[in-house]
Amino acid sequence: MERVIRARLDELAEALQSQGLAVRVGTSALVAWNPSASATDDPRGQVMNPGLSQYVAIAPDGGSLHWYRCWTGPTRDAPLETEYMCPADELDRAASLITKVLRVDGQHDRRP
């Protein structure tokens, strides 16, 4: 199962990188961010850097793997909160959902 998880993470990372996003892959999750969002002269944007990032986990459920968006809870001690995205074999759908969240106004989808 670990090899399948790593393969899916690498495949999603590649799909996101093809959309101009930067990605860091971990054991059962990845973090994607939009480098364009970090390029700003606005002091507010510099403070929030990297303001556009998304933590995405892959986890088994019902015998198959699925993608989940994750974010920190309302307090420092709270567990991660998650939102279901799609089955892990729907890489294009997962990449599209993540890219839409991380797109900066004026950026266009790089897919033909």
C-alpha positions as CSV (number, residue, x, y, z in Angstrom):
1,M,0.0,0.0,0.0
2,E,2.9,2.4,0.8
3,R,4.2,2.1,-2.8
4,V,0.7,2.9,-4.2
5,I,0.4,5.9,-1.9
6,R,3.8,7.2,-2.9
7,A,3.0,6.7,-6.6
8,R,-0.3,8.6,-6.4
9,L,1.4,11.4,-4.5
10,D,4.1,11.7,-7.1
11,E,1.6,11.6,-9.9
12,L,-0.5,14.4,-8.3
13,A,2.7,16.4,-7.7
14,E,3.6,16.1,-11.4
15,A,0.1,17.2,-12.5
16,L,0.3,20.2,-10.1
17,Q,3.8,21.2,-11.2
18,S,2.6,21.1,-14.9
19,Q,0.1,23.8,-13.8
20,G,2.9,26.1,-12.5
21,L,2.5,25.1,-8.8
22,A,5.3,24.2,-6.5
23,V,5.0,21.0,-4.5
24,R,6.6,19.3,-1.6
25,V,5.7,15.6,-1.2
26,G,5.7,13.8,2.2
27,T,4.8,10.3,3.3
28,S,1.0,10.4,3.0
29,A,0.4,14.0,2.0
30,L,1.7,16.9,-0.1
31,V,1.8,20.7,0.1
32,A,1.2,22.7,-3.1
33,W,1.6,26.4,-3.4
34,N,1.5,29.1,-6.0
35,P,4.8,30.8,-6.4
36,S,3.1,33.7,-8.3
37,A,1.2,34.5,-5.1
38,S,4.5,35.1,-3.3
39,A,5.8,37.6,-5.8
40,T,4.5,40.8,-4.4
41,D,5.6,44.3,-3.4
42,D,2.6,44.6,-1.2
43,P,3.7,44.4,2.5
44,R,0.5,42.6,3.4
45,G,1.3,39.9,0.8
46,Q,4.8,39.5,2.1
47,V,3.6,39.0,5.7
48,M,1.1,36.3,4.5
49,N,3.7,34.5,2.3
50,P,3.1,31.8,1.2
51,G,-0.5,32.9,1.3
52,L,-1.8,30.4,-1.3
53,S,-1.0,26.9,-0.2
54,Q,-2.9,23.7,0.1
55,Y,-2.1,20.7,2.2
56,V,-3.6,17.5,0.6
57,A,-3.6,14.1,2.2
58,I,-4.2,10.6,0.7
59,A,-6.0,8.1,2.9
60,P,-7.7,4.7,2.6
61,D,-11.4,4.5,3.1
62,G,-13.6,1.5,2.2
63,G,-10.7,-0.4,0.6
64,S,-9.6,2.4,-1.8
65,L,-7.6,5.6,-1.6
66,H,-9.0,9.1,-1.6
67,W,-7.8,12.7,-1.6
68,Y,-8.6,15.1,1.2
69,R,-7.9,18.9,1.7
70,C,-6.5,19.5,5.1
71,W,-6.1,22.6,7.3
72,T,-5.3,23.4,10.9
73,G,-8.1,23.4,13.4
74,P,-9.3,26.6,15.2
75,T,-6.8,26.2,18.0
76,R,-3.2,25.1,18.2
77,D,-4.1,21.8,19.9
78,A,-7.0,21.0,17.6
79,P,-6.6,18.1,15.1
80,L,-6.4,18.7,11.4
81,E,-9.7,19.3,9.7
82,T,-10.3,17.6,6.4
83,E,-12.6,18.0,3.4
84,Y,-13.2,15.1,0.9
85,M,-12.1,15.8,-2.6
86,C,-12.3,12.7,-4.8
87,P,-11.0,9.1,-5.2
88,A,-7.2,8.9,-5.6
89,D,-7.4,7.5,-9.1
90,E,-9.1,10.7,-10.3
91,L,-5.8,12.6,-10.6
92,D,-7.0,15.2,-13.1
93,R,-10.0,16.1,-11.0
94,A,-7.9,16.4,-7.8
95,A,-5.3,18.6,-9.7
96,S,-8.1,20.8,-11.1
97,L,-9.7,21.3,-7.7
98,I,-6.4,22.2,-6.1
99,T,-5.3,24.5,-9.0
100,K,-8.6,26.4,-8.8
101,V,-8.0,27.2,-5.2
102,L,-4.4,28.3,-5.7
103,R,-4.9,30.3,-8.9
104,V,-4.3,34.0,-8.7
105,D,-6.7,36.3,-10.6
106,G,-5.4,36.7,-14.1
107,Q,-3.7,33.3,-14.2
108,H,-4.9,30.9,-16.7
109,D,-5.1,27.1,-16.7
110,R,-2.0,25.8,-18.6
111,R,-3.8,22.7,-20.0
112,P,-4.7,22.8,-23.7
